[in-house]
Every structure is written in C-alpha cells, then in structure tokens.
Amino acid sequence: MSDTSYLDSARNAALAFGDSVLGFARPRLRIGVTGLSRSGKTVFTTALIQNLIEGAKLPVLKAASEGRIARVRLVPQPDPEVPRFPYEAHRAAMNGPDRRWPESTRRISELRIEIDYERAAGWFKGPATLTLDIVDYPGEWLLDLALIGQDYKAWSAQAVADARKAHRREAAAEWLADLPGRDPDGAPDELAAEAASDLFKGYLARLRADPEAVAVTPPGRFLMPGDLEGSPALTFAPLDFGHDRDVRPGTLAALMAERFEAYKRVVVTPFFRDHFARLDRQIVLVDVLAALDAGAPALADLETALGQALAAFSVGRNSWLSSLFAPRIERVLFAATKADHIHHSSHDRLAAVMSHLVGRALSRAQGAGARVEAMALAAVRATHEVRIKEGREELPAIAGVPEAGETIDGQVFDGIAEAAVFPGELPERPEAIFDPKAHWQVRAPRFRPPMVAPDAGGRLRPPPQIRLDRALEFLIGDRLA
C-alpha cells in the first residue's frame, strides 16, 4: 500500500470516528441519493423531504402510521464546503402555477432535517430525535468509482470496445474515425490531447442526450466539469493500443495515462473519501422504462453499470468497531422510477426487472450482511389510472397532462389538455428483457407535475406518490423504531 493510501485510510478512519462520536450524542443517519441519467433524482429528494416535513400520510412508514412522529424540521446545513440542496426552489417549481419539474442537479449537495419521534418500546422508550443528512449527488460520480481499480490501458480498451458496439457506434462515429490517427507511441503533444479529449467528450454528450440513455461511460465530470473545466485532469481520452502495445514513457499514451491518474487523484478519490465513504444508507434511482424502450443492448449496459455501482459500495452489517473506524453502507435500495408511467398491474413486473438487473451483484452484497432491495416507485405521481377502449377491448391505461410539445399519435399537446395512454405491458418473466427478438416498448409521454388542491386551511399538500413510504421505511424505519 502506498503512503498516500495509508494517509487516505487514516483520514477515512478519523472522519468515521468523528461521525460516530457525534452519533452517540444524537443519533444521526447519512443517506446518499443518486440516480442514473434522467431517473428523477432531484424530484425524489424533494418529495422525500416534503412528505416528511409536511406530515403526509405515509402508511408503510411505521413511525408515521403509528403516530409516533411528532415533528420534522429543516435545520442549517452543517458542512460549509458542500452546497445546500435547494429544496424550497424545487418544491416551488413543482407546486407553483407553472407546475414544472426542477432542473437536474449537476453537483453534490446536502440537506439536514431533524425528526422528533417517540421510540416504540424497550429500555429507551420515550421521546428522541433522529438527525437525517441527505446527500444528493450525480449518478455519473457513482460510476466514476469503478475507475479507482483500473489503469489507463484497461480503461481505454473498455471504452473503445463499448463505443464500437452497434447501439453506440453512431454516437461515437466522429471520435472513432479520429482514433486511428492518434498513435499511442506518438509525441506527447498538448494540442493532440485536447483534440482527442474534445471528440471523446462529444461522444459522451451525444450518449447523454439520447432520450433513452440510462448509463454513460466514465469519467462523469467530463460532462459537468465545474471549476475544473480546461484543467489537465479533464483533458485526456482513450487510445487504441491494439493487442501487444503498452504505455511507454515520453509518449502521447504516457501523457494521457498521467492525466487519467490525475483525474482519479483530484476528482474521484476526494469524492469517495469526503462523501461516499461516510454514507450509512444509499438509494440508486434508475429509469428502467427508458432502457426497456432502447432494447436489449441498452439493458446490458445498464446491468453492467449497476453491477459496477454496487461493487463500489463498502457494504455489510456494521459492528460497533466498524462503525467507529470503517463504516459500511448497511442498506442499498435500487428503485425503478416513473412507476406512474405504467398501470399498477405492471408494477410488480417493473420491480422484477429491476431485481433481475442487479441480481448477481445483489447476491454478493447480501453475503456480506447488507440489506439490498429493489422496488418500483414514483416519488411524485403525475398520472391517474383509467380504462380506454380499443375496438371491443378495454385496456388499462394512464392519464395525465403531457408537457407542451409532447406528441401522441400525431397530436401535439399544449401542456393544458389531458391525455389517456395505453402504455403497453412488461414481460411476465424478467429474463425475457434480454431476448434480442423482443422489444418491450413503454408508450408514455413526459407528463407535467400533478395539480394539487390545497387543504381546508389553504395549505398545499404533498403530491401523490407510489411507494415512497415503502422506500422511507427501508431507508430509515429501523432508526425510528
């Protein structure tokens, strides 16, 4: 182990010890919320906070259904180096007169709430307070953690192979056309590195722009550089080494490899050390329906990405000693979002597909003592269920207000009129999603947030949801017992 690794391990232990000591004074739980592309991560975080603070009916969250939650309140964000999650702005966007979805978060943010509750039973029965820190971060940063165990040559080989897959080839065409001209043994030219990096970033941007994209190739900060834009740590790209070449000193490949290592040192390691390694629970949100629309190759990409994500977690059951010096993530929830885009009769099938996608990685985590679950949910339900006639047949359908510009059967919607849609059906057997001859299309437009009428006192209520309370019970229910 290098001196740097020893220092990182010591710092991680010190941070964990400090968190645990504070936790003895007042119980605290750190929950990581992340999501792959367009999975509704910001909406989920906003809805979670709103439902708790405004006392929504959450029947599956036992502490709420038993009337043991006395008060939930926002308190000042404790970390001066981490932006505060803009809960109020996101809530206003969804509940305001324009009813729009909030902008996606492109950086890490945090919010702290305190839950005053009554312990249910036991020696410590009586009033208590749980401090809940919600750490919201982009899913691309989670996928970056897989780079820690890779070297530049291995990463290049994987990135080039992925780009040459049939369903990615079009997005990667410009970069792949340029690749043969970038000799790994060529001179370490700065302009050549910049040109190759720009073409590779263009490929990643096109992948992300695809409405059915659910997973992208790291590095994630290439598309959200922040104050690192233009830095050498973000100016590199894969090269094609062929079968028998290696990274030689004083070459273009050596320059790229040096910057690849700098990216891990400057971007990935600090995120893991300062944020990710301090989490107690984690939820990963996934737009499985978009992957189903895209077909078996996209689902295979998603399965790989989810496996890498779960491998990044230090999962397992915490002992008293491990919670002090090397805490593990005890619970991980994989949630297929946008369950409101299908009829409830297909919800179990959507959850089964989610379970299938994380099946192999899930068994390894459970063997380490962690609790891992998969479910289908909608943090904000934008539709209601109806039945529509198609010939002599009645079909289970969903209805809502499509966003302005959405098109259904040639009709362009204005953002005011409601539409009813038969979204299609999901496979009975989840393994059928990888059948190359099948196409499990889910036909649903992008709906506007629902209009929520105020209560008798004129106060806005939280919007309807699907299984958000079940997710909360899994993530925090045991700490409110």
C-alpha positions in Angstrom: 0.0 0.0 0.0 1.4 3.5 -0.9 2.0 6.3 1.6 -0.9 8.1 0.0 -3.2 5.1 0.5 -2.2 4.9 4.2 -2.9 8.6 4.6 -6.3 8.2 2.9 -7.2 5.2 5.1 -6.2 7.1 8.2 -8.2 10.1 7.2 -11.2 7.9 6.4 -11.0 6.3 9.9 -10.7 9.7 11.5 -13.8 11.0 9.7 -15.7 7.9 10.6 -14.7 8.1 14.2 -15.8 11.7 14.4 -19.1 10.9 12.8 -19.7 8.1 15.2 -18.8 10.1 18.3 -21.3 12.8 17.2 -23.8 10.0 16.6 -23.6 8.8 20.2 -24.6 12.3 21.4 -27.6 12.4 19.0 -28.4 9.6 16.6 -27.6 10.5 13.0 -28.1 8.8 9.7 -26.4 9.8 6.4 -28.4 8.8 3.3 -26.9 9.0 -0.2 -29.4 9.7 -3.0 -28.1 9.2 -6.6 -29.6 8.3 -9.9 -28.6 7.4 -13.4 -29.4 9.7 -16.3 -33.0 11.2 -16.1 -34.1 8.9 -13.3 -35.8 11.7 -11.3 -33.2 12.0 -8.5 -34.0 15.7 -7.8 -37.7 15.0 -7.7 -37.2 12.1 -5.4 -35.1 14.1 -2.9 -37.6 17.0 -3.0 -40.6 14.7 -2.5 -38.9 12.8 0.3 -38.2 16.0 2.3 -41.7 17.5 1.6 -43.6 14.4 2.6 -41.7 14.2 5.9 -41.8 17.9 6.8 -45.5 18.4 5.8 -46.7 15.3 7.6 -48.1 13.4 4.6 -49.9 10.1 5.0 -47.2 7.5 4.8 -48.9 4.3 5.8 -45.9 1.9 5.2 -43.6 4.1 7.3 -44.5 2.6 10.6 -43.4 5.5 12.8 -45.7 7.8 10.7 -48.7 5.4 10.6 -48.4 4.7 14.3 -48.5 8.5 15.1 -45.0 8.4 16.6 -43.5 11.2 14.5 -44.1 14.5 16.4 -42.3 17.0 14.2 -39.9 17.1 11.2 -37.9 20.3 10.6 -35.2 21.7 8.4 -32.0 22.7 10.2 -28.9 24.5 8.9 -26.7 22.5 6.5 -23.7 21.6 8.6 -20.9 21.2 6.0 -19.6 24.6 4.9 -17.9 23.1 1.9 -21.0 21.4 0.4 -23.8 23.4 -1.3 -27.2 23.1 0.4 -29.8 21.2 -1.6 -32.2 23.9 -2.9 -35.4 22.2 -1.5 -37.5 25.3 -1.4 -36.8 26.2 -5.1 -37.5 22.7 -6.3 -40.7 22.5 -4.3 -41.9 25.8 -5.7 -41.2 24.6 -9.2 -43.4 21.6 -8.9 -46.2 23.2 -6.9 -46.2 26.7 -8.5 -48.6 27.9 -11.1 -46.3 26.8 -13.9 -46.0 23.2 -12.5 -42.6 22.2 -13.9 -40.1 19.6 -13.0 -37.0 21.0 -11.3 -33.7 21.2 -13.1 -31.4 18.3 -12.6 -28.7 18.7 -10.0 -25.2 18.6 -11.5 -23.2 18.7 -8.3 -23.2 17.3 -4.8 -25.5 19.0 -2.3 -26.7 18.2 1.2 -29.7 18.9 3.5 -30.2 18.2 7.1 -33.5 17.5 8.8 -34.3 16.5 12.3 -37.1 14.1 13.2 -38.6 14.3 16.7 -40.3 10.9 17.4 -41.4 8.6 20.1 -39.5 5.3 20.5 -41.9 2.4 20.2 -40.7 0.2 23.1 -37.8 -1.2 25.0 -35.3 0.3 27.5 -35.1 3.6 25.6 -38.9 4.1 25.1 -39.7 7.8 25.1 -39.0 10.9 23.0 -36.0 11.0 20.8 -34.6 12.9 17.8 -33.0 11.5 14.7 -30.8 13.8 12.6 -31.0 12.9 8.9 -28.4 14.1 6.5 -29.5 13.7 2.9 -26.5 13.7 0.4 -27.6 14.2 -3.2 -25.0 13.6 -5.9 -25.0 12.8 -9.7 -25.1 9.2 -10.7 -22.1 9.7 -13.0 -20.0 10.3 -9.9 -21.0 6.9 -8.6 -20.0 5.2 -11.8 -16.6 7.0 -11.6 -15.7 5.0 -8.5 -15.1 2.0 -10.8 -12.1 3.8 -12.2 -10.2 3.5 -8.8 -9.3 -0.1 -9.6 -8.4 0.5 -13.3 -5.3 1.6 -15.1 -5.3 3.8 -18.2 -4.7 1.0 -20.7 -7.5 -1.2 -19.3 -9.9 1.7 -19.2 -9.0 2.7 -22.8 -9.7 -0.9 -24.0 -13.1 -1.0 -22.3 -14.1 2.5 -23.6 -13.1 1.7 -27.2 -14.9 -1.7 -27.1 -18.1 -0.1 -25.8 -18.0 2.7 -28.4 -17.8 0.0 -31.2 -21.0 -1.7 -30.0 -23.8 -1.4 -32.6 -26.1 0.7 -30.4 -23.3 3.2 -29.6 -21.5 3.4 -32.9 -23.4 6.3 -34.4 -22.9 8.5 -31.3 -19.2 7.6 -31.3 -18.6 7.9 -35.1 -16.6 11.1 -35.1 -14.4 10.1 -32.3 -13.9 6.5 -33.7 -13.0 8.0 -37.1 -10.2 10.1 -35.4 -8.9 7.3 -33.2 -6.6 5.5 -35.7 -4.7 8.8 -36.2 -3.8 9.0 -32.5 -0.7 6.9 -32.2 -0.1 5.9 -28.5 3.6 6.0 -29.2 3.4 9.5 -30.7 4.8 12.6 -29.2 3.1 13.9 -26.0 1.5 16.8 -27.9 -0.8 19.1 -25.8 -2.9 20.1 -28.8 -3.4 16.4 -29.8 -4.5 15.6 -26.3 -7.0 18.4 -26.3 -8.4 17.5 -29.7 -8.8 13.8 -28.8 -10.4 14.8 -25.5 -12.9 17.1 -27.2 -14.0 14.4 -29.6 -14.4 11.9 -26.8 -16.4 14.4 -24.7 -18.6 15.0 -27.7 -19.4 11.3 -27.9 -20.3 11.2 -24.2 -22.5 14.2 -24.6 -24.4 12.5 -27.5 -24.9 9.4 -25.4 -26.3 11.5 -22.6 -28.6 13.5 -25.0 -30.3 10.3 -26.1 -33.7 10.3 -24.5 -33.4 6.6 -23.8 -29.9 6.8 -22.3 -29.6 5.4 -18.9 -25.9 4.8 -18.4 -22.8 6.6 -19.7 -19.1 5.8 -19.8 -17.0 7.4 -17.1 -15.4 9.9 -16.5 -18.6 11.6 -15.3 -17.0 15.0 -14.6 -16.2 15.4 -18.3 -19.9 16.5 -18.8 -20.1 18.5 -15.6 -16.6 20.0 -15.1 -17.4 22.9 -12.8 -14.3 24.8 -11.8 -12.0 22.1 -13.3 -13.0 22.9 -16.9 -10.0 23.1 -19.1 -7.7 21.6 -16.5 -5.2 18.8 -17.5 -7.1 16.4 -15.2 -10.1 16.7 -17.5 -8.1 16.7 -20.8 -7.5 13.1 -21.8 -9.1 10.4 -23.9 -8.8 6.7 -24.5 -6.4 5.4 -27.1 -6.4 2.2 -29.1 -3.4 0.1 -28.1 -4.3 -3.0 -30.1 -3.1 -6.3 -28.7 0.6 -6.0 -27.9 1.4 -2.4 -27.1 1.8 -0.8 -23.8 2.2 2.7 -22.3 5.7 3.8 -23.0 7.5 6.8 -21.3 7.6 10.0 -23.2 4.7 9.3 -25.4 1.1 10.5 -26.0 -0.1 7.4 -24.1 2.1 8.3 -21.2 0.6 11.9 -21.1 -2.9 10.5 -21.2 -2.2 7.9 -18.5 -0.7 10.6 -16.3 -3.9 12.7 -16.6 -6.1 9.7 -16.1 -4.3 9.1 -12.8 -4.7 12.8 -12.0 -8.4 12.6 -12.6 -8.6 9.8 -10.0 -6.5 11.7 -7.6 -8.2 15.1 -8.0 -11.8 14.1 -8.6 -12.6 10.5 -7.7 -10.6 9.9 -4.5 -11.8 13.1 -2.8 -15.4 12.3 -3.5 -15.0 8.8 -2.2 -13.1 9.9 0.9 -15.1 13.0 1.9 -18.6 12.0 1.0 -19.2 8.5 -0.3 -17.3 6.6 2.3 -19.3 8.3 5.1 -22.7 7.2 3.9 -24.9 4.8 6.1 -27.7 4.1 3.5 -27.9 4.6 -0.2 -30.7 4.7 -2.8 -29.9 4.4 -6.5 -32.7 5.5 -8.9 -32.9 4.0 -12.3 -35.1 4.8 -15.4 -35.7 1.2 -16.3 -38.5 2.1 -18.6 -36.2 4.1 -20.9 -33.8 1.2 -21.0 -36.6 -1.2 -22.0 -37.5 1.2 -24.8 -33.9 1.2 -26.0 -33.7 -2.6 -26.2 -31.5 -5.4 -25.0 -28.1 -3.8 -25.7 -29.0 -0.8 -23.5 -30.3 -3.1 -20.8 -27.0 -5.0 -20.9 -25.1 -1.7 -20.5 -27.4 -0.8 -17.6 -26.8 -4.2 -15.9 -23.1 -3.7 -16.1 -23.3 -0.1 -14.8 -25.5 -1.2 -11.8 -23.0 -4.1 -11.0 -20.1 -1.6 -11.0 -22.2 0.7 -8.8 -22.9 -1.9 -6.2 -19.3 -3.1 -6.3 -18.2 0.4 -5.3 -20.2 0.3 -2.1 -18.4 -0.9 1.0 -21.5 -2.9 2.0 -22.1 -5.1 5.0 -23.5 -5.1 8.5 -21.8 -2.6 10.9 -20.3 -3.8 14.1 -19.6 -1.4 17.0 -15.9 -1.3 16.0 -16.5 -0.9 12.2 -19.0 1.9 12.8 -16.2 3.8 14.6 -13.4 3.3 12.2 -14.6 1.8 8.9 -18.3 2.2 8.5 -20.1 0.2 5.8 -23.3 1.0 3.9 -25.8 -1.2 5.6 -28.7 -0.8 3.2 -28.9 -0.2 -0.5 -32.1 0.4 -2.4 -32.3 0.1 -6.2 -35.5 1.8 -7.3 -37.1 1.8 -10.8 -38.6 5.2 -11.1 -41.6 6.5 -13.1 -43.9 3.7 -12.0 -46.7 6.2 -12.6 -46.0 5.8 -16.4 -47.4 2.3 -16.3 -50.6 0.7 -14.9 -50.4 -0.7 -11.4 -50.9 -4.2 -12.8 -47.4 -3.9 -14.2 -45.7 -2.6 -11.1 -44.6 -6.0 -9.9 -43.1 -6.7 -13.3 -41.2 -3.5 -13.2 -39.8 -4.3 -9.8 -38.9 -7.8 -11.0 -36.9 -6.4 -13.9 -35.1 -4.1 -11.5 -34.3 -7.1 -9.3 -33.1 -9.0 -12.3 -30.7 -6.3 -13.4 -29.0 -6.2 -10.1 -29.4 -9.9 -9.3 -25.8 -11.1 -9.5 -24.3 -8.1 -7.7 -27.1 -8.2 -5.1 -26.3 -11.7 -4.0 -22.7 -10.7 -3.3 -23.8 -7.7 -1.1 -26.3 -9.8 0.8 -23.5 -12.3 1.5 -21.6 -9.5 3.2 -24.5 -8.9 5.6 -26.0 -5.9 3.8 -29.7 -5.5 3.1 -30.3 -4.8 -0.6 -33.8 -4.4 -2.1 -35.3 -3.4 -5.4 -38.7 -1.8 -6.0 -40.7 0.3 -8.4 -41.8 3.7 -7.3 -42.9 7.2 -8.3 -41.8 9.9 -5.8 -44.4 12.2 -7.4 -47.3 10.6 -9.2 -48.2 12.6 -12.3 -50.9 10.3 -13.6 -54.1 8.5 -12.6 -55.5 5.3 -13.9 -58.3 4.9 -16.4 -59.6 2.4 -18.9 -59.7 3.1 -22.6 -61.5 1.2 -25.4 -59.6 -0.2 -28.4 -62.1 -1.9 -30.6 -64.2 -4.2 -28.4 -61.4 -4.4 -25.8 -60.9 -2.3 -22.7 -57.3 -1.6 -21.9 -55.8 -0.5 -18.5 -54.4 3.0 -19.2 -52.9 6.0 -17.5 -54.0 9.7 -17.9 -52.2 12.9 -17.2 -51.3 16.3 -18.7 -48.5 15.9 -21.2 -45.9 18.7 -21.3 -46.2 21.3 -24.0 -44.8 19.9 -27.3 -45.3 16.2 -26.5 -46.8 14.2 -29.3 -49.1 11.2 -29.1 -50.5 9.6 -32.3 -49.7 12.7 -34.2 -51.4 15.1 -31.8 -49.2 17.8 -30.3 -50.2 18.8 -26.8 -50.3 22.2 -25.3 -49.5 21.5 -21.7 -53.1 22.0 -20.7 -55.2 19.2 -22.2 -55.2 15.8 -20.6 -54.4 12.6 -22.5 -55.1 8.9 -21.8 -52.5 6.4 -23.0 -52.2 2.6 -23.0 -48.5 2.4 -22.0 -48.0 -1.3 -23.1 -47.1 -4.3 -21.0 -43.9 -5.5 -19.4 -42.7 -9.1 -19.7 -44.0 -11.8 -17.3 -40.5 -13.2 -16.9 -37.8 -10.6 -16.2 -35.1 -12.6 -18.0 -37.1 -12.0 -21.3 -35.8 -8.4 -21.4 -32.6 -9.7 -22.9 -34.3 -11.5 -25.7 -32.9 -9.8 -28.9 -36.1 -10.5 -30.8 -38.3 -8.8 -28.3 -38.9 -5.1 -27.8 -40.6 -4.1 -24.6 -41.7 -0.6 -25.5 -43.4 1.6 -22.9 -45.5 4.2 -24.7 -45.9 7.2 -22.4 -45.2 10.9 -22.9 -43.5 13.2 -20.4 -46.2 14.4 -18.1 -46.4 17.7 -16.1 -46.4 17.5 -12.3 -49.9 17.0 -10.9 -52.1 19.8 -9.8 -52.6 19.5 -6.0 -55.5 21.2 -4.4 -55.0 23.0 -1.1 -56.5 21.5 2.0 -59.3 23.1 4.0 -56.8 25.5 5.7 -55.5 26.7 2.3 -52.2 24.8 2.7 -50.7 22.9 -0.2 -50.4 19.1 0.4 -47.6 17.0 -0.9 -48.3 15.5 -4.3 -49.4 11.8 -4.6 -46.7 9.2 -4.7 -46.2 5.5 -5.3 -44.2 3.5 -2.7 -42.2 6.5 -1.4 -43.4 5.5 2.0 -42.1 2.0 1.5 -38.7 3.4 0.4 -38.6 5.5 3.6 -39.4 2.5 5.8 -36.5 0.6 4.2 -34.1 3.5 4.5 -34.9 4.9 8.0 -37.7 2.9 9.5 -35.4 0.9 11.8 -33.9 4.1 13.2 -37.4 5.3 14.2 -38.4 2.1 16.0 
